Amino acid sequence: MKLTGNKILITGGASGIGLGLAERFLQEGNTVLICGRREAALKEISDKYPSIITKVCDLSAEAGREELYNWISTHHSDLNVLVNNAGIQNWTNITDADFYQLAKNEIATNIEAPVHLTALFINLKSLNAIMNVTSGLSFVPLTKVPVYSATKAFFHSFTRSSQYLLKAKGIEVIEVIPPALNTDLGGKGLHDAAPPVSDFIEAVFKQLKEGKTELTFGFSEAMSKANPEELTSAFNRMNPS
């Protein structure tokens, strides 16, 4: 994937990893579009970065995803990179009264949305790259976030298949695999001790410049290379009985 001269849509681009990617792609000389549910957060980004194009959308709803694609195909038909970054994480237990409703929301945002958007956006003649943001938890689950971990395992598998299936259309599929980072994913303060997003973004762009299509960092790099015994050991460390 070339790193400059693109027109890029980043879902969930107003905070966390999405914002980190948006800022760096902007620095690299790209046209950047971001979308998200929170209008106030998007306005804050557009005030800080007037050249970033923003769009309010709810990707958990099928109609919201279709509306986003129709807007892109009408106003930005030369878009060539889709970054499926938007995701939610719920710290929950299967025994919680609201578990199923929370699970439905995670599945809609973390699985249905990127799968649907992929199916829609490959119809853009200009599209030549998709970046999917999965997780180090794709390889070993954290039981405090059981559905999130499962959705990311699904998305990792879907991404691997997409890399193979979209070759014929000339679309490169890149998997971005972050570890826990210092963001508000799952709730404020939960990841304060984790590495900063800036360190991860720096590592990601170094790997992109090397032509890699599986981008890892720290924990996610170790887990992506781990054998079954190492994965079991990591699971036991992360989920003490």
C-alpha positions as CSV (number, residue, x, y, z in Angstrom):
1,M,0.0,0.0,0.0
2,K,1.3,3.4,-0.9
3,L,1.3,5.8,2.0
4,T,0.6,9.1,0.3
5,G,-1.9,10.5,-2.2
6,N,-4.8,8.4,-1.0
7,K,-8.3,9.2,-0.1
8,I,-9.0,7.3,3.1
9,L,-12.1,6.6,5.2
10,I,-11.5,5.7,8.8
11,T,-14.5,4.4,10.8
12,G,-14.4,5.4,14.4
13,G,-11.8,8.0,13.6
14,A,-12.6,10.5,16.3
15,S,-10.6,8.9,19.1
16,G,-8.1,6.2,20.0
17,I,-6.4,4.2,17.3
18,G,-8.7,5.7,14.6
19,L,-7.7,9.2,15.4
20,G,-4.0,8.2,15.6
21,L,-4.3,6.7,12.1
22,A,-6.1,9.8,10.8
23,E,-3.5,12.2,12.1
24,R,-0.6,10.2,10.7
25,F,-2.2,9.6,7.3
26,L,-2.9,13.4,7.2
27,Q,0.8,14.0,7.9
28,E,1.8,11.6,5.1
29,G,-0.1,13.7,2.5
30,N,-3.5,11.9,2.2
31,T,-7.1,13.1,2.1
32,V,-8.7,11.8,5.3
33,L,-12.4,11.2,6.0
34,I,-13.6,9.9,9.4
35,C,-17.0,8.9,10.7
36,G,-18.5,8.1,14.1
37,R,-21.6,8.4,16.2
38,R,-20.6,11.4,18.3
39,E,-21.2,14.6,16.5
40,A,-19.4,16.7,19.2
41,A,-16.3,14.5,19.0
42,L,-16.2,14.8,15.2
43,K,-16.6,18.6,15.4
44,E,-13.7,18.8,17.8
45,I,-11.5,16.9,15.3
46,S,-12.7,19.1,12.3
47,D,-11.9,22.2,14.4
48,K,-8.4,21.0,15.1
49,Y,-7.8,19.5,11.6
50,P,-10.0,21.5,9.1
51,S,-8.9,19.4,6.2
52,I,-10.3,16.2,7.7
53,I,-13.8,15.5,6.4
54,T,-16.2,14.2,9.0
55,K,-19.5,12.3,8.8
56,V,-21.9,11.3,11.6
57,C,-23.0,7.7,11.2
58,D,-24.2,4.8,13.2
59,L,-22.5,1.7,11.9
60,S,-24.3,-0.7,14.3
61,A,-27.4,-0.2,12.0
62,E,-27.6,-1.6,8.5
63,A,-29.3,1.5,7.3
64,G,-26.5,3.6,8.7
65,R,-23.9,1.6,6.8
66,E,-25.8,1.9,3.6
67,E,-26.3,5.6,4.1
68,L,-22.5,6.0,4.6
69,Y,-21.7,4.1,1.5
70,N,-24.2,6.0,-0.6
71,W,-22.7,9.3,0.7
72,I,-19.2,8.2,-0.2
73,S,-20.2,6.9,-3.7
74,T,-21.9,10.2,-4.4
75,H,-19.5,12.7,-3.0
76,H,-16.2,10.8,-2.7
77,S,-16.3,8.2,-5.4
78,D,-12.5,8.3,-5.8
79,L,-12.0,6.9,-2.3
80,N,-9.4,4.2,-2.5
81,V,-8.8,3.0,1.1
82,L,-11.3,1.8,3.7
83,V,-10.1,1.4,7.3
84,N,-12.5,-0.7,9.3
85,N,-11.5,0.5,12.8
86,A,-14.8,1.2,14.7
87,G,-15.4,-1.1,17.6
88,I,-16.8,-1.3,21.1
89,Q,-15.7,-3.3,24.1
90,N,-17.9,-4.3,27.0
91,W,-16.5,-5.7,30.2
92,T,-19.2,-8.1,31.1
93,N,-20.0,-11.6,32.4
94,I,-22.3,-14.1,30.7
95,T,-24.3,-14.2,34.0
96,D,-25.0,-10.4,33.9
97,A,-28.7,-9.5,33.3
98,D,-27.8,-7.3,30.4
99,F,-25.2,-9.6,28.8
100,Y,-27.2,-10.5,25.7
101,Q,-28.1,-6.9,24.8
102,L,-24.5,-5.8,25.2
103,A,-23.4,-8.8,23.2
104,K,-25.8,-7.9,20.4
105,N,-24.3,-4.4,20.2
106,E,-20.8,-5.6,20.1
107,I,-21.5,-8.2,17.4
108,A,-23.4,-5.5,15.3
109,T,-20.5,-3.0,15.5
110,N,-17.5,-5.3,15.5
111,I,-18.6,-8.0,13.1
112,E,-21.7,-7.0,11.1
113,A,-20.5,-3.5,10.3
114,P,-17.0,-4.3,8.8
115,V,-18.4,-7.3,6.9
116,H,-21.2,-5.2,5.5
117,L,-18.9,-2.3,4.7
118,T,-16.5,-4.5,2.9
119,A,-19.3,-5.9,0.8
120,L,-20.4,-2.4,-0.1
121,F,-17.1,-0.6,-0.6
122,I,-15.5,-3.2,-2.9
123,N,-18.1,-1.9,-5.4
124,L,-16.1,1.4,-5.6
125,K,-14.0,1.1,-8.7
126,S,-11.2,3.2,-7.1
127,L,-10.9,1.0,-4.0
128,N,-7.5,-0.7,-3.8
129,A,-6.8,-1.2,-0.1
130,I,-8.7,-2.2,3.0
131,M,-7.2,-2.0,6.5
132,N,-8.9,-4.1,9.2
133,V,-8.2,-3.3,12.9
134,T,-8.4,-6.5,14.9
135,S,-6.7,-7.2,18.2
136,G,-4.1,-9.3,20.0
137,L,-7.1,-10.8,21.7
138,S,-7.8,-12.5,18.3
139,F,-5.3,-15.1,19.3
140,V,-6.0,-15.5,23.1
141,P,-9.2,-14.2,24.8
142,L,-9.5,-12.0,27.8
143,T,-12.5,-13.5,29.6
144,K,-13.4,-10.1,31.1
145,V,-14.4,-9.1,27.6
146,P,-15.7,-12.4,26.2
147,V,-17.7,-11.2,23.3
148,Y,-15.2,-8.5,22.3
149,S,-12.5,-11.2,22.2
150,A,-14.7,-13.5,20.1
151,T,-15.6,-10.7,17.6
152,K,-11.9,-10.0,17.1
153,A,-11.1,-13.7,16.5
154,F,-13.9,-13.7,13.9
155,F,-12.6,-10.5,12.3
156,H,-9.0,-11.9,12.2
157,S,-10.3,-15.0,10.4
158,F,-12.4,-12.9,8.0
159,T,-9.5,-10.7,7.2
160,R,-7.3,-13.6,6.3
161,S,-9.9,-14.9,3.9
162,S,-10.4,-11.4,2.5
163,Q,-6.7,-11.2,1.7
164,Y,-7.0,-14.2,-0.4
165,L,-10.5,-13.6,-1.9
166,L,-9.9,-9.9,-2.9
167,K,-6.6,-10.5,-4.7
168,A,-8.5,-11.0,-8.0
169,K,-10.0,-7.5,-7.7
170,G,-6.7,-5.9,-7.0
171,I,-7.6,-5.0,-3.5
172,E,-4.9,-5.3,-0.8
173,V,-6.1,-6.3,2.6
174,I,-4.0,-5.3,5.6
175,E,-4.6,-6.4,9.1
176,V,-3.7,-4.0,11.9
177,I,-3.4,-6.0,15.2
178,P,-3.1,-3.7,18.3
179,P,-2.4,-4.8,21.8
180,A,-4.1,-3.0,24.7
181,L,-3.3,0.7,24.3
182,N,-3.9,3.8,26.4
183,T,-7.3,4.6,25.0
184,D,-10.9,4.8,26.5
185,L,-11.9,1.5,24.8
186,G,-14.1,-0.3,27.3
187,G,-14.2,2.7,29.6
188,K,-12.1,5.5,30.9
189,G,-9.1,4.5,33.0
190,L,-9.1,0.8,32.1
191,H,-6.0,1.0,30.0
192,D,-4.1,3.9,31.5
193,A,-1.1,1.7,32.1
194,A,-0.9,0.5,28.5
195,P,1.5,1.8,25.9
196,P,0.5,5.1,24.1
197,V,-1.3,5.1,20.8
198,S,1.6,7.1,19.3
199,D,4.1,4.3,19.8
200,F,1.8,1.9,18.1
201,I,1.1,4.2,15.2
202,E,4.9,4.7,14.7
203,A,5.4,0.9,14.6
204,V,2.4,0.4,12.2
205,F,3.8,2.9,9.7
206,K,7.3,1.5,9.9
207,Q,5.8,-1.9,8.9
208,L,3.6,-0.4,6.2
209,K,6.7,1.1,4.6
210,E,8.3,-2.3,4.7
211,G,5.4,-3.7,2.7
212,K,4.0,-5.9,5.5
213,T,0.3,-6.8,5.6
214,E,0.1,-8.0,9.2
215,L,1.0,-5.1,11.5
216,T,1.7,-6.0,15.1
217,F,3.2,-4.4,18.2
218,G,4.3,-5.8,21.6
219,F,1.8,-8.3,23.0
220,S,0.1,-8.7,19.6
221,E,3.4,-9.5,17.9
222,A,4.1,-12.1,20.5
223,M,0.7,-13.7,20.3
224,S,0.7,-13.8,16.5
225,K,3.9,-15.9,16.6
226,A,3.0,-18.0,19.7
227,N,2.6,-21.8,19.5
228,P,-0.3,-23.6,21.3
229,E,1.6,-24.0,24.5
230,E,2.5,-20.4,24.6
231,L,-1.1,-19.3,23.9
232,T,-2.3,-21.5,26.8
233,S,0.3,-20.0,29.1
234,A,-0.8,-16.5,28.0
235,F,-4.4,-17.3,28.6
236,N,-3.7,-18.6,32.1
237,R,-1.7,-15.4,33.0
238,M,-4.4,-13.2,31.6
239,N,-7.3,-15.1,33.2
240,P,-6.1,-16.3,36.6
241,S,-8.5,-18.7,38.4
